[in-house]
């Protein structure tokens, strides 16, 4: 069995790759919130194990085997989140941290049974796609609200689950997945966004807008 630390590193590298960002020691250290020296040590270990390719000055990427491990862990995580929200009535700002604890302990067989029990859900509570058993991950056409066009209407398709405070704030506004949102104005000086939801207008900071993904109607 792989250690929890190794699984987490592979998962974080995968997530940074999916965001189309260069994966290097500094970006990964920021993501896991530990020193660059500790990250460098782990990167060397992962490279020797054959789970990443590390090109000096060009960052590193997962190998096919490394990606397989990362996607499988993400699949477990998101199915656990669905179970926690749907059957144990957890709030969407509570499920992420709980799923982080359980994802390493669950066997593949258990997760397959859980997926069947849940009725083969396609999305987790935050709108992220749940990888299939074969490792495929559905694509999406969403974009950050911060990059949405002024004057157009969208549907909230995903919310970043890495910050509980952001999830709580969004909940207080009454925003949730599939809420219709109209982009009324984008303020150039601070990149905040004025949106209309259910006939009410809200001024969202750039930080909040970057963490909400939308799909054009």
Buried (B, 14 or more C-beta within 10 A) or exposed (E): EBEBEBBBBBBBBBBBBEEEEEBBBEBBBEBBEEEBEEBBEBBEBBBEBEBBBBEEEEBBBBBEEBBBBBBBBBBBBBBBBBBBBBEEEBEBBBBBEBBBEBBBEBEEEBBEEBBEEBEEBEBBBBBBBBBBEEBEBEEBEBBBBBEBEEEEBBBBBBBBBEBBEBBEBBBEBEBBBEBEBBBBBBEEEEEBBBBBBEEEEBEBBBEBBBBBBBBEE
